[in-house]
């Protein structure tokens, strides 16, 4: 459990205030421009850096009973944030497939991501508290998580994001569609509308549910990963939340570049496998220090993104020229 309640209460009030501001600024359901997304992405990263500085200078006040020094706590937060941020990029591929499968208009995508992130914050908060309590009681669970992450890394290296039809054709989604009265198309940005004398859900509500389910599946991998860095619930929770808050803006920044990230899956796979190995070595003489973990994770992530961007697009643009002897139009 948390050592003191007031730091987490203050942090959650800050998060609620930022979510309210974000909802107010996007109340008109307009398309998010690249410039706007870049600006907000920079704001969220700056806030994470500022929060890490608060941890560094005031850790003794935030958690006086912690065995971590302020330097160790700040380093653990930075490493955990980088892990969650990099794994959230993989979420964005799935979100893009979901929007494509359901043909969600761009003007409504931000609203879907907003409520998806709010749900994810609640789910992850519950999972982190439960995970912290279980690890405190059953330390051997860390080794189970380590093995799970290694297998997840291997699976991720072999997985490709091209099964868009599996999302819209899943059994549970079809069953929900049959049991839930639903409109035959979107009704603006509404989740529910009253038609034919009864309330009916719109496809946008289904999209939010699919986004929530996909994030739940990713959380099963990402939360154990951060426990390899620290088991302090405050650091685990705040690193997760700060990474999630910038997810919406990051989606619109990377949307046009997603087809260029050919090697990102391999980078994330190596990162997860490395974190799994780190978990297995926690209580041995070969335990991997947190600074080394931060360096390895940052290097692998940077290399996978850099190599992806350096690779030439698979399809080159061909410009047809008129036959020789015919003058070009002026």
C-alpha positions in Angstrom: 0.0 0.0 0.0 1.0 3.6 -0.3 3.0 5.0 2.6 0.9 8.2 2.8 -2.4 9.0 1.1 -2.0 12.7 0.5 0.6 12.4 -2.4 -1.6 10.1 -4.4 -4.7 12.2 -3.7 -2.8 15.3 -4.9 -1.5 13.5 -7.9 -5.0 12.2 -8.8 -6.5 15.7 -8.4 -3.9 17.0 -10.8 -4.8 14.2 -13.3 -8.5 15.0 -13.0 -7.8 18.7 -13.6 -5.8 17.9 -16.7 -8.4 15.5 -18.1 -11.1 18.1 -17.5 -9.0 20.7 -19.4 -8.4 18.3 -22.2 -12.1 17.5 -22.5 -13.0 21.2 -22.5 -10.5 22.0 -25.2 -11.9 19.3 -27.4 -15.6 19.8 -26.7 -16.4 20.6 -30.3 -15.1 17.2 -31.7 -12.9 18.8 -34.3 -10.1 16.9 -36.1 -6.8 17.0 -34.2 -4.2 18.7 -36.3 -0.5 17.6 -36.3 0.6 20.9 -34.8 -1.9 20.6 -32.0 -0.9 17.0 -31.3 2.8 17.9 -31.3 2.2 20.8 -28.8 0.2 18.6 -26.4 2.7 15.8 -26.7 5.5 18.2 -25.7 3.4 19.4 -22.8 2.8 15.8 -21.4 6.5 15.0 -21.7 7.4 18.2 -20.0 5.0 17.4 -17.2 6.5 13.9 -16.7 10.0 15.5 -16.5 8.8 18.1 -14.0 7.1 15.4 -11.9 10.4 13.4 -11.9 12.2 16.5 -10.6 9.6 16.7 -7.8 10.4 13.1 -6.9 14.1 13.8 -7.0 13.9 16.8 -4.7 11.0 15.9 -2.4 11.0 12.1 -2.3 11.7 12.1 1.4 8.5 14.1 2.0 6.4 12.1 -0.5 7.5 8.8 0.9 9.4 9.1 4.2 9.2 5.4 4.9 10.7 4.3 1.6 14.0 2.5 1.5 14.8 4.2 -1.9 16.9 7.3 -2.0 15.7 10.3 -4.0 18.1 9.5 -6.8 17.0 5.8 -6.9 13.3 6.8 -6.9 13.8 9.4 -9.7 15.7 6.9 -11.8 13.0 4.2 -11.2 10.3 6.6 -12.3 12.2 7.6 -15.4 12.9 3.9 -16.4 9.3 2.9 -15.6 7.9 5.9 -17.6 10.1 5.0 -20.6 9.0 1.4 -20.5 5.3 2.3 -20.3 5.7 5.0 -23.0 7.4 2.7 -25.4 4.9 -0.1 -24.9 2.1 2.4 -25.4 3.4 3.0 -28.9 2.5 -0.7 -29.6 -1.1 0.1 -28.4 -1.3 2.8 -31.0 -1.0 0.3 -33.8 -4.0 -1.6 -32.4 -6.0 1.7 -31.9 -5.3 2.5 -35.6 -6.6 -0.9 -36.7 -9.7 -0.5 -34.5 -10.5 2.9 -36.0 -10.0 1.5 -39.5 -12.1 -1.6 -38.9 -15.0 0.5 -37.6 -14.4 3.4 -40.0 -14.4 5.9 -37.2 -14.3 9.5 -38.5 -11.2 11.4 -37.5 -13.3 14.1 -35.7 -14.5 11.5 -33.2 -11.2 9.6 -32.6 -10.0 11.9 -29.9 -13.2 11.4 -27.9 -12.9 7.6 -28.1 -9.2 7.8 -27.0 -10.2 10.2 -24.2 -12.7 7.8 -22.6 -10.5 4.9 -23.4 -7.7 6.4 -21.4 -10.0 7.3 -18.5 -11.1 3.7 -18.3 -7.5 2.5 -18.6 -6.4 4.7 -15.7 -9.1 3.1 -13.4 -8.3 -0.4 -14.5 -4.5 0.0 -14.1 -4.9 1.7 -10.7 -6.8 -1.4 -9.5 -4.3 -3.8 -11.1 -1.3 -2.0 -9.7 -2.7 -2.0 -6.1 -3.6 -5.7 -6.5 -0.2 -6.5 -8.0 1.7 -4.7 -5.3 -0.2 -6.5 -2.6 0.4 -9.9 -4.2 4.1 -9.3 -4.7 4.5 -8.0 -1.2 3.0 -11.3 0.0 4.3 -13.7 -2.7 7.7 -12.5 -3.8 8.0 -15.5 -6.1 5.4 -13.9 -8.4 8.2 -11.7 -9.8 9.8 -14.8 -11.4 6.4 -15.8 -12.9 6.1 -12.3 -14.3 9.7 -12.5 -15.7 9.0 -15.8 -17.5 5.7 -14.3 -18.8 7.5 -11.2 -20.2 10.1 -13.3 -22.0 7.4 -15.4 -23.7 5.5 -12.2 -24.5 8.6 -10.7 -26.1 9.1 -13.8 -28.3 5.5 -13.7 -29.3 5.6 -10.0 -30.1 8.7 -10.5 -32.4 6.6 -13.0 -34.4 3.4 -11.0 -34.4 2.4 -8.6 -37.2 -0.3 -5.9 -37.0 -2.3 -6.9 -40.0 -5.3 -8.8 -38.6 -7.7 -5.9 -38.7 -10.7 -8.1 -39.5 -10.2 -10.1 -36.2 -11.2 -7.0 -34.3 -14.5 -6.3 -35.8 -15.4 -10.0 -36.3 -14.7 -11.3 -32.8 -17.3 -13.5 -31.1 -17.9 -11.4 -28.1 -18.4 -8.3 -30.2 -20.9 -10.0 -32.4 -22.7 -11.3 -29.3 -22.8 -7.9 -27.8 -24.1 -6.4 -31.0 -27.0 -8.9 -31.0 -28.0 -8.2 -27.5 -27.5 -4.4 -27.4 -30.0 -2.3 -29.4 -27.8 -0.4 -31.8 -28.1 2.2 -34.5 -27.2 1.4 -38.1 -24.4 4.0 -38.1 -22.7 6.8 -36.2 -24.8 9.5 -34.8 -22.3 12.2 -34.5 -20.1 11.9 -31.4 -22.9 10.4 -29.3 -22.6 7.0 -27.6 -26.4 6.7 -26.9 -29.3 8.1 -28.8 -33.1 7.8 -28.4 -34.7 6.4 -31.6 -38.0 4.6 -32.2 -39.0 5.2 -28.6 -36.0 3.6 -27.0 -32.4 4.2 -26.1 -29.9 2.7 -28.6 -26.2 2.5 -28.5 -24.1 3.8 -31.5 -21.1 2.0 -33.0 -18.9 4.6 -31.3 -19.7 3.0 -27.9 -18.6 -0.4 -29.3 -15.3 1.2 -30.4 -14.7 2.5 -26.9 -15.3 -1.0 -25.4 -12.9 -2.6 -27.9 -10.2 0.1 -27.0 -10.7 -0.7 -23.3 -10.4 -4.4 -23.9 -7.2 -4.0 -26.0 -5.7 -1.8 -23.3 -6.5 -4.4 -20.6 -4.7 -7.0 -22.6 -1.6 -4.7 -23.0 -1.7 -3.9 -19.3 -1.2 -7.5 -18.5 2.2 -7.2 -20.1 3.2 -3.6 -19.3 2.4 -3.6 -15.6 4.6 -6.7 -14.8 7.3 -5.0 -16.8 7.5 -2.0 -14.6 7.6 -4.2 -11.5 11.0 -5.3 -12.7 12.2 -1.7 -12.0 10.5 -1.0 -8.8 7.7 -2.5 -6.6 6.9 0.9 -5.0 3.2 1.3 -5.9 3.4 5.1 -6.0 6.2 5.1 -8.6 4.5 2.3 -10.6 1.2 4.0 -10.6 2.5 7.5 -11.4 4.8 6.3 -14.2 1.8 4.4 -15.8 -0.5 7.4 -15.5 2.0 9.9 -16.9 2.7 7.6 -19.9 -1.0 7.1 -20.5 -1.9 10.8 -20.3 0.1 11.6 -23.4 -1.2 8.6 -25.4 -3.9 10.5 -27.3 -1.7 13.2 -28.5 1.0 10.7 -29.4 -1.5 8.8 -31.6 -2.1 11.8 -33.8 1.6 12.6 -34.0 2.5 9.1 -35.1 -0.6 8.3 -37.1 1.0 9.2 -40.5 4.2 7.4 -39.6 2.8 4.1 -38.3 3.5 2.2 -41.6 7.2 3.2 -41.3 7.8 1.5 -37.9 8.9 -1.8 -39.5 11.4 -2.7 -36.7 9.5 -1.3 -33.7 7.9 -4.7 -32.8 11.4 -6.3 -32.7 12.7 -3.5 -30.5 9.8 -3.8 -28.1 10.2 -7.6 -28.1 13.9 -7.3 -27.1 13.0 -4.8 -24.4 10.3 -7.0 -22.9 12.6 -10.0 -23.0 15.4 -8.0 -21.3 13.0 -6.8 -18.6 11.9 -10.4 -18.1 15.6 -11.5 -17.7 16.1 -8.6 -15.3 13.2 -9.9 -13.1 14.7 -13.4 -13.0 18.0 -12.0 -11.9 16.6 -9.7 -9.2 17.8 -11.7 -6.2 21.1 -13.0 -7.6 24.6 -11.7 -7.8 24.0 -10.8 -11.5 21.1 -8.4 -10.7 21.0 -5.7 -13.4 21.2 -2.1 -12.0 18.4 0.3 -12.9 20.8 2.8 -14.7 21.9 -0.1 -17.0 18.3 -1.0 -17.6 17.4 2.6 -18.5 20.4 2.7 -20.9 19.5 -0.6 -22.6 15.8 0.2 -23.0 16.5 3.7 -24.4 19.1 2.3 -26.8 17.0 -0.5 -28.1 13.9 1.7 -28.5 15.9 4.4 -30.2 17.7 2.0 -32.5 14.4 0.3 -33.6 12.8 3.6 -34.4 15.8 5.1 -36.0 16.3 2.0 -38.3 12.6 2.1 -39.2 12.7 5.7 -40.2 15.9 5.1 -42.2 14.4 2.3 -44.2 13.0 3.4 -47.5 9.2 3.0 -48.0 8.2 -0.2 -49.6 6.3 1.5 -52.4 7.9 4.4 -54.2 5.9 7.2 -55.8 6.1 6.9 -59.6 5.7 10.1 -61.7 4.6 9.4 -65.2 6.2 11.7 -67.8 4.8 12.5 -71.2 6.5 10.9 -74.2 9.6 12.5 -75.6 8.9 15.4 -78.0 5.7 16.5 -76.3 6.3 19.9 -74.4 5.5 20.0 -70.7 2.5 22.2 -69.7 3.5 25.6 -68.4 
